[in-house]
Amino acid sequence: MPNGPISDEIFRPTTNHDGLAKLEDILPASFRDDDLSLHTPLREISKFLHLDLSVQRLNNIHRLLWLAGRPMPPRPLNYQISVSREIIVDEKTDMHLVWGPGRRIHIKPLPQYLLDSRFWSAHLVCKDNCLNSRQQEQQSPANNNPYNKLSDSWVTCDRCHLTRSALGFLASYIALIQHPSDFSIAQSSNLLPACLTWSQWRSLVQNLLDNDTTNPSRINERYKFGELRLSRLNKIYAVQRGNLLRGYRPKYQTYGELFKSYLTPITAMTVYFALVLTAMQVGLGTDRLAHNLAFQNASYGFTVFSILGPIVLVFFVLMVVFAHLATNTLATLIFRRERFNVLRRRRSGRA
């Protein structure tokens, strides 16, 4: 794959007088780096690509991804709509195809730079041909551990990692857009460049499939799985990564949502307690149960439990909220200190 997986004439954006694609037409206006500073992709293309295509958080828990989704391509967009899932445009690649509460599925729009063959040749294809050599080693009979075969630590250059991530992302879109109805849904949801036509997309998919783009040995391991359930990703991150309160992505955006989520089942349980106590009171008014020692003991125990239970549970909810508040406050203080240190270093560097 010396020149990239896309042939030249399938889709090409506006070109300049040299015949090269205008980068400003196929790249975002700006991007945030790891310290949240804004940069122009035109000046730091390699850094931008590593951040834009990164699915490292999912690679970190690759061995447990089967708990969050099936090892199969994602279902097409018409299926997502048929099961009442709402498409949420999300530019974070590690949220691509993650679905959560409210039947919302996050999908990253297809970057226009992935459709330009010359951009692939200049910035995405591994010049050292690491992908092919790595593929041969993965297919060696002596290497029998499937997880070692997919480890990112085997990548010998940055371009190889980018190639696998980009191919995996394209493979996910091949599965998402199979029919004209899928293409129409993608366009109406702003998932595809406006200038891309169905004929061009069909030719692009054929080209990618002819190049064996979806071969599992050539794509990032995250894309061996389709849709991933957010609630299970949160649990996996809470257990394996030790992030008990935040998980993969915080479920609650406000403390009011947190209170509501925990207090709703307590309220339902309290109503059930009231029904049981009322039934016990009626039972104690009957001759048959009024003198039944076992029933009287059960009534006594459940009465005490119904009094203390909600109090204990509400206290537990308050402790959880306090833990979230303390953790978020500490994280905010640490972030503020680190952020101001970065800004001071930049000011001193400019001075």
Solvent accessible surface area in square Angstrom, and as a share of the most:
residue,aa,sasa,rsa
1,M,54,0.24
2,P,114,0.72
3,N,102,0.52
4,G,15,0.14
5,P,1,0.00
6,I,6,0.03
7,S,51,0.33
8,D,75,0.39
9,E,139,0.63
10,I,23,0.11
11,F,7,0.03
12,R,88,0.32
13,P,13,0.08
14,T,83,0.48
15,T,50,0.29
16,N,55,0.28
17,H,174,0.78
18,D,94,0.49
19,G,33,0.32
20,L,98,0.49
21,A,14,0.11
22,K,71,0.30
23,L,51,0.25
24,E,107,0.48
25,D,69,0.36
26,I,8,0.04
27,L,16,0.08
28,P,63,0.39
29,A,98,0.76
30,S,53,0.34
31,F,19,0.08
32,R,145,0.53
33,D,9,0.05
34,D,128,0.66
35,D,47,0.24
36,L,74,0.37
37,S,4,0.03
38,L,111,0.55
39,H,40,0.18
40,T,52,0.30
41,P,1,0.00
42,L,74,0.37
43,R,211,0.77
44,E,57,0.26
45,I,21,0.11
46,S,69,0.44
47,K,82,0.35
48,F,5,0.02
49,L,1,0.00
50,H,56,0.25
51,L,62,0.31
52,D,25,0.13
53,L,2,0.01
54,S,36,0.23
55,V,1,0.00
56,Q,81,0.36
57,R,73,0.27
58,L,0,0.00
59,N,17,0.09
60,N,53,0.27
61,I,1,0.00
62,H,23,0.10
63,R,137,0.50
64,L,55,0.27
65,L,0,0.00
66,W,150,0.53
67,L,69,0.34
68,A,5,0.04
69,G,13,0.13
70,R,167,0.61
71,P,97,0.61
72,M,69,0.31
73,P,89,0.56
74,P,8,0.05
75,R,67,0.24
76,P,23,0.14
77,L,0,0.00
78,N,54,0.28
79,Y,69,0.26
80,Q,0,0.00
81,I,83,0.42
82,S,84,0.54
83,V,42,0.24
84,S,79,0.51
85,R,23,0.09
86,E,96,0.43
87,I,26,0.13
88,I,46,0.23
89,V,70,0.40
90,D,17,0.09
91,E,110,0.49
92,K,108,0.46
93,T,6,0.04
94,D,15,0.08
95,M,0,0.00
96,H,0,0.00
97,L,1,0.00
98,V,0,0.00
99,W,49,0.17
100,G,10,0.09
101,P,73,0.46
102,G,69,0.66
103,R,131,0.48
104,R,109,0.40
105,I,0,0.00
106,H,19,0.08
107,I,0,0.00
108,K,2,0.01
109,P,19,0.12
110,L,6,0.03
111,P,18,0.12
112,Q,39,0.17
113,Y,2,0.01
114,L,0,0.00
115,L,0,0.00
116,D,1,0.01
117,S,6,0.04
118,R,53,0.19
119,F,5,0.02
120,W,0,0.00
121,S,45,0.29
122,A,52,0.40
123,H,46,0.21
124,L,0,0.00
125,V,9,0.05
126,C,11,0.07
127,K,156,0.66
128,D,104,0.54
129,N,82,0.42
130,C,12,0.07
131,L,10,0.05
132,N,55,0.28
133,S,67,0.43
134,R,15,0.05
135,Q,36,0.16
136,Q,130,0.58
137,E,97,0.43
138,Q,11,0.05
139,Q,118,0.52
140,S,40,0.26
141,P,123,0.77
142,A,94,0.73
143,N,24,0.13
144,N,118,0.61
145,N,61,0.31
146,P,78,0.49
147,Y,86,0.33
148,N,61,0.31
149,K,57,0.24
150,L,28,0.14
151,S,33,0.21
152,D,35,0.18
153,S,97,0.63
154,W,80,0.28
155,V,31,0.18
156,T,106,0.62
157,C,29,0.17
158,D,95,0.49
159,R,54,0.20
160,C,0,0.00
161,H,37,0.16
162,L,4,0.02
163,T,1,0.00
164,R,1,0.00
165,S,1,0.01
166,A,0,0.00
167,L,0,0.00
168,G,0,0.00
169,F,0,0.00
170,L,0,0.00
171,A,11,0.09
172,S,5,0.03
173,Y,0,0.00
174,I,18,0.09
175,A,9,0.07
176,L,0,0.00
177,I,2,0.01
178,Q,91,0.40
179,H,89,0.40
180,P,83,0.52
181,S,58,0.38
182,D,0,0.00
183,F,13,0.05
184,S,65,0.42
185,I,34,0.17
186,A,0,0.00
187,Q,70,0.31
188,S,90,0.58
189,S,26,0.17
190,N,112,0.58
191,L,1,0.00
192,L,15,0.08
193,P,16,0.10
194,A,104,0.81
195,C,76,0.46
196,L,1,0.01
197,T,68,0.40
198,W,68,0.24
199,S,61,0.40
200,Q,54,0.24
201,W,2,0.01
202,R,136,0.50
203,S,51,0.33
204,L,0,0.00
205,V,24,0.14
206,Q,102,0.45
207,N,30,0.15
208,L,0,0.00
209,L,85,0.43
210,D,103,0.53
211,N,56,0.29
212,D,67,0.35
213,T,0,0.00
214,T,54,0.31
215,N,36,0.18
216,P,80,0.50
217,S,21,0.14
218,R,31,0.11
219,I,8,0.04
220,N,0,0.00
221,E,7,0.03
222,R,0,0.00
223,Y,14,0.05
224,K,42,0.18
225,F,18,0.07
226,G,1,0.01
227,E,14,0.06
228,L,0,0.00
229,R,82,0.30
230,L,17,0.08
231,S,45,0.29
232,R,104,0.38
233,L,0,0.00
234,N,25,0.13
235,K,129,0.55
236,I,11,0.06
237,Y,18,0.07
238,A,17,0.13
239,V,128,0.73
240,Q,91,0.40
241,R,121,0.44
242,G,56,0.54
243,N,53,0.27
244,L,138,0.69
245,L,64,0.32
246,R,110,0.40
247,G,9,0.08
248,Y,3,0.01
249,R,78,0.28
250,P,43,0.27
251,K,120,0.51
252,Y,57,0.22
253,Q,134,0.60
254,T,76,0.44
255,Y,81,0.31
256,G,49,0.48
257,E,78,0.35
258,L,3,0.02
259,F,66,0.28
260,K,149,0.63
261,S,44,0.28
262,Y,68,0.26
263,L,62,0.31
264,T,81,0.47
265,P,78,0.49
266,I,19,0.10
267,T,83,0.48
268,A,64,0.50
269,M,54,0.24
270,T,58,0.34
271,V,87,0.50
272,Y,128,0.49
273,F,13,0.06
274,A,54,0.42
275,L,118,0.59
276,V,30,0.17
277,L,57,0.28
278,T,78,0.45
279,A,63,0.49
280,M,32,0.14
281,Q,137,0.61
282,V,99,0.57
283,G,8,0.07
284,L,70,0.35
285,G,66,0.63
286,T,60,0.35
287,D,126,0.65
288,R,214,0.78
289,L,55,0.27
290,A,26,0.20
291,H,157,0.70
292,N,59,0.30
293,L,127,0.63
294,A,73,0.57
295,F,45,0.19
296,Q,72,0.32
297,N,90,0.46
298,A,54,0.41
299,S,9,0.06
300,Y,158,0.60
301,G,37,0.36
302,F,44,0.18
303,T,55,0.32
304,V,59,0.34
305,F,111,0.46
306,S,13,0.08
307,I,106,0.54
308,L,97,0.48
309,G,9,0.08
310,P,26,0.16
311,I,110,0.56
312,V,91,0.52
313,L,60,0.30
314,V,59,0.34
315,F,126,0.52
316,F,112,0.47
317,V,2,0.01
318,L,88,0.44
319,M,98,0.44
320,V,23,0.13
321,V,18,0.10
322,F,128,0.53
323,A,38,0.30
324,H,28,0.12
325,L,87,0.43
326,A,47,0.37
327,T,52,0.30
328,N,48,0.25
329,T,65,0.38
330,L,107,0.53
331,A,49,0.38
332,T,83,0.48
333,L,85,0.42
334,I,67,0.34
335,F,102,0.42
336,R,133,0.49
337,R,144,0.53
338,E,92,0.41
339,R,57,0.21
340,F,99,0.41
341,N,48,0.25
342,V,19,0.11
343,L,54,0.27
344,R,124,0.45
345,R,150,0.55
346,R,74,0.27
347,R,145,0.53
348,S,77,0.50
349,G,66,0.63
350,R,204,0.74
351,A,121,0.94
